[in-house]
Amino acid sequence: MNPKPKLREAVAVEGRYDAHAVRAAVDTLVIELGGFSVFHNGEKRQMLRQIAEERGLILLTDSDGAGLLIRTRLRALLGSRNVRFAYVPAIPGKERRKQKPGAAGLLGVEGMEDSVLYDLLRPYAAESG
C-alpha cells in the first residue's frame, strides 16, 4: 500500500473503532465524537469549532441513518466554514467485532479496508498541501 497521506485537516469520526481505522489509513489528528453524545457535550463542540477554525475539519461518518443525523446536526451546530463532510460508501456487511450487522446492514467506517479510507481521504491531502 502507498504511504499514508498526511492531512492538515483533522478528521472527526463517530467512535473509537472508527478512529482506529482512520489512523491506520491517514496521518492526521483524529477526533472521536462519541456518537450522539457529542450533541450533549458543549466542550467537545467548542473544541470542534476551534479545530475547524485553526486547521479545518473533515467529518467522516457511516453511510447509515445515524451517520446522516450526526452530519446534519453538526452542520447546523458548526456551520460549514472550514468543515467538510464525507461518508463511506454504502457497502453491505458487518464489522468483524460485531455479532450481527447494524440496522442498515452496511459496513461503517471501522469496517472499511485501509485502501478505501485512503482513497476517500487522499483528495483532502492534496488540497491540504
Order of alpha helices (4+ residues) and beta strands (2+ residues): beta-alpha-beta-alpha-beta-alpha-beta-alpha
